[in-house]
Amino acid sequence: MAGGFGIICSESQATAMAMTDNTKRGLANNTYLIGLDSGMALGPIVGGFLYGHVPAEFFYPCLMVTAVLSTIVYIMEKRKLGVV
C-alpha cells in the first residue's frame, strides 16, 4: 500500500505540473501540496470526531457520504474549468 501511495503521489504531482503552463507551476505545485497536506490532517480529525460521536454501525456510511460529497465537488470544479 505504501508503494502505491508513493507512486500515486508523484504521478499526480507530475500530472498537475504537465497540465500547467510554465508561469503558474509554482502555484499549481503549492495548491497540490496544500490539498495533500489538508487531506492528511483533516482525515484523522473527521475520523476521530465520527468515532467519538457516531455509533460504530454508522461509521463507514458517514465516511461514504464524505466520499460522495468530495466527488461532487470534484466534478463541479472540472465543469467550471471546462475540462468535462
C-alpha positions in Angstrom: 0.0 0.0 0.0 2.8 2.4 0.8 4.4 1.7 -2.6 1.2 2.5 -4.4 0.7 5.7 -2.4 4.2 6.8 -3.2 3.7 6.2 -6.9 0.3 7.9 -7.0 1.6 11.0 -5.2 4.5 11.5 -7.5 2.4 10.7 -10.6 -0.4 13.1 -9.7 2.0 15.9 -8.9 3.8 15.3 -12.2 0.4 15.4 -14.0 -0.5 18.7 -12.2 2.8 20.2 -13.4 2.2 18.9 -17.0 -1.2 20.4 -17.2 0.0 23.9 -16.1 1.9 26.4 -18.1 5.4 27.4 -17.0 4.3 30.7 -15.4 1.9 29.0 -13.0 3.8 25.9 -12.0 4.7 27.2 -8.6 1.0 28.0 -7.8 -0.1 24.5 -9.1 2.6 22.8 -7.0 1.6 24.7 -3.9 -2.1 24.0 -4.4 -1.4 20.3 -4.9 0.7 20.1 -1.7 -1.8 22.1 0.3 -4.6 19.7 -0.8 -2.4 16.7 0.0 -1.5 18.0 3.5 -5.0 19.2 4.3 -6.4 15.7 3.5 -3.8 14.1 5.7 -4.6 16.5 8.5 -8.4 16.6 8.2 -9.0 12.9 7.5 -7.9 11.8 11.0 -9.7 14.7 12.6 -13.0 13.8 10.9 -12.5 10.1 11.6 -11.8 10.9 15.3 -14.9 13.1 15.6 -17.0 10.4 14.0 -15.5 7.7 16.2 -16.5 9.7 19.3 -19.9 10.8 18.2 -21.4 8.2 15.8 -22.3 4.6 16.6 -20.0 2.0 15.1 -22.5 0.8 12.6 -22.9 4.2 11.0 -19.1 5.0 10.9 -18.5 3.8 7.4 -21.7 5.0 5.9 -20.8 8.5 7.2 -17.4 8.2 5.5 -19.1 7.1 2.3 -21.1 10.4 2.4 -17.9 12.4 2.6 -16.5 10.4 -0.4 -19.6 11.2 -2.5 -19.5 14.9 -1.5 -15.9 15.2 -2.5 -16.7 13.5 -5.8 -19.5 16.0 -6.4 -17.1 18.9 -5.6 -14.5 17.5 -8.0 -17.0 17.2 -10.9 -18.3 20.7 -10.3 -14.8 22.2 -10.4 -13.9 20.2 -13.5 -17.0 21.6 -15.3 -16.2 25.1 -14.1 -12.8 24.7 -15.7 -14.3 23.3 -18.9 -12.5 20.0 -18.7 -15.6 17.8 -18.7 
